[in-house]
């Protein structure tokens, strides 16, 4: 399922960002992971969830995710 895979890549991204100082990866690696594994399809996933009339709770999660991803996209663009 899309949302299960999305949760897994979000968790991987969280680990890349919040790892201990000795294990932390640089922003360039974080950006590359985001651009390859999240950005190409996160909006497709959110739109698919939003299009289901029974989504209710997940509709709000999808809307929040789209807004959060816009902030992430902008953050990586500013750091470049």
C-alpha positions in Angstrom: 0.0 0.0 0.0 1.2 3.5 -0.8 0.7 4.8 2.7 2.7 2.0 4.3 5.6 2.6 2.0 5.4 6.3 2.5 5.6 5.8 6.3 8.7 3.7 5.8 10.5 6.3 3.8 9.5 9.0 6.2 10.9 7.0 9.0 14.2 6.6 7.1 14.3 10.3 6.5 13.7 10.9 10.2 16.7 8.6 11.0 18.9 10.5 8.6 18.0 13.8 10.2 17.9 12.8 13.9 20.8 10.3 14.1 23.4 10.8 16.8 26.2 13.3 15.9 28.5 10.4 15.2 26.1 8.8 12.7 24.4 11.9 11.3 24.5 12.3 7.5 25.0 15.6 5.8 22.2 17.7 4.3 23.3 16.8 0.8 22.6 13.1 1.5 19.3 13.9 3.1 18.4 16.1 0.1 19.3 13.3 -2.3 17.3 10.7 -0.4 14.3 13.1 -0.3 14.5 13.9 -4.0 14.9 10.2 -5.0 12.5 8.5 -2.6 9.9 10.9 -1.5 9.4 13.9 -3.7 8.6 12.1 -7.0 5.5 10.4 -5.6 4.4 11.9 -2.3 1.8 14.2 -3.9 0.5 11.3 -6.0 0.0 9.3 -2.8 -1.7 12.1 -1.0 -4.0 12.8 -3.9 -4.9 9.1 -4.0 -5.8 9.1 -0.3 -7.7 12.4 -0.6 -9.8 11.1 -3.5 -11.4 8.3 -1.4 -14.7 9.5 0.1 -14.3 7.3 3.1 -10.8 8.6 3.9 -12.0 10.9 6.7 -9.1 11.0 9.1 -6.5 10.1 6.4 -7.8 13.0 4.3 -6.5 15.3 7.0 -3.3 13.4 7.2 -2.8 13.7 3.5 -3.5 17.4 3.5 -1.0 17.9 6.4 1.6 15.8 4.6 1.3 17.9 1.4 1.8 21.1 3.5 4.7 19.5 5.4 6.4 18.3 2.2 6.1 21.8 0.7 8.1 23.1 3.7 10.7 20.3 3.2 11.0 21.1 -0.5 11.5 24.8 0.2 14.0 24.0 3.0 16.1 21.9 0.7 15.9 24.5 -2.0 17.1 27.3 0.3 20.0 25.2 1.6 21.3 24.6 -1.9 
